[in-house]
C-alpha cells in the first residue's frame, strides 16, 4: 500500500518503509531506521521524521538553486 501524506507523525507510526520526494526526485527510500542512519551520516536532525524530512528537503532545495545558477 502506498500512502502519500504530510502528516509525518502518523506515517512514522504506521509505515514500514518511507520514501521522501522533492520536486519529483526520490531523495530517500528505506526503513525509518535506515533514514535515521542516513540523517546522522549526512549531519541532519534525526530526532523525528518531520525534522529529517525538512532537513533533507532544505538541503536538496539549496543544491537545486546552486545548480540552476550554473
C-alpha positions as CSV (number, residue, x, y, z in Angstrom):
1,X,0.0,0.0,0.0
2,X,1.3,3.4,-0.9
3,X,0.3,6.4,1.3
4,X,1.2,9.9,0.4
5,X,0.9,12.2,3.4
6,X,2.3,15.3,5.0
7,X,1.1,14.0,8.4
8,X,4.5,12.7,9.2
9,X,3.9,11.8,12.9
10,X,1.2,9.3,11.8
11,X,3.4,7.9,9.0
12,X,6.2,7.4,11.5
13,X,3.8,5.1,13.5
14,X,2.4,3.1,10.6
15,X,4.9,2.8,7.8
16,X,7.5,0.0,7.4
17,X,9.3,1.9,4.6
18,X,9.4,5.6,3.8
19,X,10.1,7.4,0.6
20,X,10.9,11.1,0.5
21,X,10.2,13.0,-2.7
22,X,11.1,16.6,-3.6
23,X,10.1,18.1,-6.9
24,X,9.6,14.6,-8.3
25,X,13.0,13.3,-7.2
26,X,13.3,10.4,-4.8
27,X,15.7,11.6,-2.1
28,X,15.4,8.6,0.1
29,X,13.7,5.2,0.2
30,X,14.0,2.7,3.1
31,X,13.1,1.9,6.7
32,X,12.8,4.5,9.4
33,X,16.0,3.1,11.0
34,X,17.8,3.4,7.6
35,X,16.5,7.0,7.3
36,X,17.8,7.8,10.8
37,X,21.2,6.4,9.9
38,X,21.2,8.3,6.6
39,X,20.3,11.5,8.5
40,X,23.1,11.1,11.1
41,X,25.7,10.4,8.3
42,X,24.5,13.5,6.4
43,X,24.5,15.7,9.5
44,X,20.8,16.2,9.5
45,X,18.5,16.3,12.5
46,X,17.4,12.7,13.3
47,X,15.0,13.2,16.3
48,X,11.8,12.7,14.4
49,X,10.6,12.1,10.9
50,X,9.5,15.7,10.3
51,X,12.9,17.1,11.3
52,X,14.6,14.6,9.0
53,X,12.2,15.4,6.1
54,X,12.7,19.1,6.5
55,X,16.5,18.9,6.7
56,X,16.6,16.7,3.5
57,X,14.2,18.9,1.6
58,X,16.1,22.1,2.6
59,X,19.4,20.6,1.5
60,X,18.0,19.4,-1.8
61,X,16.5,22.8,-2.4
62,X,19.9,24.5,-1.8
63,X,21.6,22.2,-4.2
64,X,18.8,22.8,-6.8
65,X,19.2,26.6,-6.5
66,X,23.0,26.3,-6.9
67,X,22.6,24.1,-10.0
68,X,20.1,26.5,-11.5
69,X,22.6,29.4,-11.2
70,X,25.2,27.5,-13.2
